[in-house]
């Protein structure tokens, strides 16, 4: 009984020491590095827009695009792999948090021993004789042990904080990947429609060139045109026909890329929409530069990685200090099951152990130095991510503004090229202008038609780029945790 009381007293003393040291902390609170942010953007867009919402792609007014993005979110393999990574890190986070909780172990056992008859040898006869009776004994025991490591210097708490921050970083990484996926689906969808627009306009221009060729061939028969003019027009027609397969291939490749983004095989895949003219360009505003710090998931991810590194530094520093483990054990022992609850068979003890590293060959110091260097690296990565975000947004704003001007002039050039060809064709038929003027007008119209489509596609891509640069309408909230994996 005296031994038990002594153990209890030691346990109480260790608990009192714990209360005195529990407030010790070796790490400063995480502060994100300061980043210089401009007060406004250099590029101003026309009109009054609105900050993109989470479903920014709906602003293009195409139900098929809405369905494609929904399908990509459900079927894309990269996004599914990102979800699996989240589940891995979530499990690791739960495992790291378990170190802050007590451990409870239960054990039990039973044993039975048998002692045979005692034997002796007679001195008179020399024979072995047996004496006494054999014995059988049983023993039953059960033990419950509770252990708890006192987190004196915050090592376990810092490890748990690092795991939670890493989980947040993984969640933000998935959100960033989802934003990239939506942007790629929209951009690839626009490429399909642009290829169809280019193919349609090239086919129309080819039809005009073939009409002129048929006219020349009739004029040659009448002696009103030369073989040179016919050859020149045939060359122009062949060149325009040669451009069609490349446009068809561009459409096919864009369709194949879109199918893979959706998680589908490309064979047999197509889309119903036919032209960029079926879409609208929604207005959007860039807001203030400081809003990017909460609007872009990649910046939130960089901050979470930095918080994880800061917590790892605290954990590495705390590993160089003592650790205190408290244990309490209680149990019963009896020769029969019916006496297991007899107070006479109860046993218990409590203990506390304090361990401190004395010599590790510089291993712990090296681990702390490595963690601190990792934190400094991530600080610079955070600053770089902010600068990249500012660059992406400024470039996107510039592309939106310049794309609008480029499209306006390209459309004007297309209208003038069409009018010029109409005038030249009329005058050529009346014999007032040479055929070289017709060839030049055809070439100009072909190029201007293609330039209009390219400029229109550039405007749609610029809008997608701006949405992506602004974080896609994401509001900075942490994505809800997925359900943990469970064995079936």
C-alpha positions, 0 to 999 in steps of 0.5 A, a space after each residue: 500500500 505504501 508503494 502505491 501511495 508513493 506512486 500516486 504522490 509522484 503522479 500528482 507531482 508530475 501533474 503539478 509540474 505539467 500545469 506549470 510548464 503547459 503554457 510554454 511555447 517555442 514558436 511565434 504566431 504565423 504572420 504572412 510576409 508583407 507584399 507590396 500591392 498597387 492601389 489600382 490596375 494600370 489597365 482600365 476596361 470599358 463599361 461597368 462589370 461585376 465581380 465573377 461569381 462561382 459559376 462564371 462560365 454561365 455568363 457566356 450564355 451557352 447551355 452546352 458549355 454549362 453541361 460540359 463544365 459540370 461533366 468535367 467536374 464529375 469525370 476528370 481524372 486529375 480532379 478525382 486524383 486531387 480528391 484522393 490526395 485530400 483524403 490522404 492528407 485528411 487521414 494524416 491530419 487525424 493521425 497527427 491530432 491523435 498525439 494530443 489525446 490519451 492512449 488506452 490499452 486493455 489486456 487480459 489473460 488466463 493461465 493454467 499450470 499442472 504439477 505431476 505426482 512426486 516420485 522417489 526411489 526405494 533404497 531397499 528394493 531400488 524401485 521408484 515409488 510415487 507419493 503425494 498428489 498432482 496439483 492444478 492451479 489457474 490464474 486470471 488477470 485483466 489490465 487497463 493502462 492509460 498513457 498521456 504525453 504532456 505537450 510541454 513545449 508544444 511539439 505535438 500541437 505544432 505537428 497537428 497545426 502543420 498537418 491541418 495547414 497542409 490539409 488546407 493547402 491541399 484543399 486550395 490546390 484542388 480548388 486551383 486545379 478545378 479553376 484551371 479545368 473549368 478554364 481549359 474546358 471553356 477555352 477548348 470549347 471556344 477553339 472548336 467553335 472558332 475552327 468551325 467558323 474559320 472552316 465555314 468562312 474559308 469554304 465561302 471564300 473558296 466558293 467565290 474563287 471557284 465561281 471566278 475560275 468557272 468564269 475565266 474558263 468560259 472567257 478563255 473559250 471565248 477568247 476574252 481571258 488568257 491561259 495565264 489568268 486561268 492558271 493563276 486562279 486555279 492556283 488560288 483555288 488550290 491554295 484555298 482548298 489546301 487550307 481546309 484540311 488544316 482547319 478540319 484537323 484543328 477542329 478534330 484536335 480541339 474536340 479530342 482535347 475537350 473529350 479528354 478533359 471531360 474524362 471521355 474517350 475522344 472517339 465519337 465525341 462532338 458538340 452541337 454548338 457551331 459558332 462563336 456568334 452563338 455566345 455572349 461576352 459578359 462584362 467583368 470588373 477586376 476589383 482591387 488588387 488586394 482582393 486577389 489575396 483572398 480571391 485566388 486559391 493559389 495564394 491561399 495555398 501558398 499561405 497555408 504552406 507557409 503556416 505549415 512550415 512555420 508549425 514544422 519549425 516549432 515542432 523541430 525546435 520543441 523536439 530538442 526539449 524534454 518530454 513528459 509521459 504520464 501512465 496509470 495502470 489498474 487491473 485485477 488478478 485472481 485464481 478464479 473467474 468468480 473472484 475477479 471483482 474481489 477488492 483483494 485482487 485489485 492492483 493499480 499504480 501510476 508513474 511519470 517519466 521525463 526524457 530529454 535528449 542529451 546528445 544526438 550528433 547534431 541531428 535535432 539542430 539540423 532538423 530545426 535548421 532545415 525546417 527554418 530554411 523551408 519556411 524562408 523558402 516558402 516566404 519567398 514563394 508566397 511573395 512570388 505567387 503574389 507578383 504572378 497573380 498581379 501580372 496575370 490579372 494585369 495581362 488579362 485586363 490588357 488582353 480584354 481591352 486590346 482584344 476589343 479594339 483588335 476585333 473592331 478593326 478586324 471586322 472593319 477590315 473584313 467589311 472593306 475587303 468584302 466590298 472591295 472584292 464585290 467592286 473588283 469582281 464587277 469591274 473585271 466582268 465588265 473588263 475595266 480592271 485587270 485580273 490581278 486585282 481580283 486575285 489580290 481582293 480574294 486573298 485579302 478577303 480570305 485573310 480578313 475573314 480568318 483574322 476576324 475569327 482569330 480576333 473574336 477567339 482572342 476576346 473569348 480567351 481573354 475573358 476566360 483568362 481574366 476570370 482565371 486570374 481573378 480566382 474564378 469568382 471563388 470567395 476564399 472559403 475553405 472547401 468542405 472536407 470530403 468524407 474520409 475513406 472507410 474500409 468496406 
